[in-house]
Amino acid sequence: MKEIKAFEEAKATGANFKESGINSTMYWAYERSKEAGNDTIDFSEVIWDYDIEPIVKACRAYGIDHITISSTFSGLIATLAEFEKQGCRIDGLTKVKTSFTDWQTGEKQILPAILVSI
């Protein structure tokens, strides 16, 4: 996965996300995705309405051309519609790894996810 230097520096220095201009929802998706070994940033938790525009802006600023959403929260359709309003495109389904290990296989769990092009 592409390293985001601003995120890595904030983590190393313990900087305040808000003061550093970092969206915390995107930061934690980035961290969880790295831990799971995904190639893309996967949003496995709720994405709040007020997070969408900053997430899209950050993706564009950091050269991230797609993300995935594996969360199944109840407002997902409205969230996807808002991503489209921001100029993103829903490009179907893919699969992502979770940060959890499947006890039967010893491998990271695999979940379906929605592919969103930025």
Secondary structure, 3 states (H helix, E strand, C coil): CCCCHHHHHHHHHCCCHHHHCCCHHHHHHHHHHHHHCCCCCEECCCCCHHHHHHHHHHHHHCCCCEEEECCCCCCHHHHHHHHHHCCCEEEEEEEEEEEEECCCCCCEEEEEEEEEEC
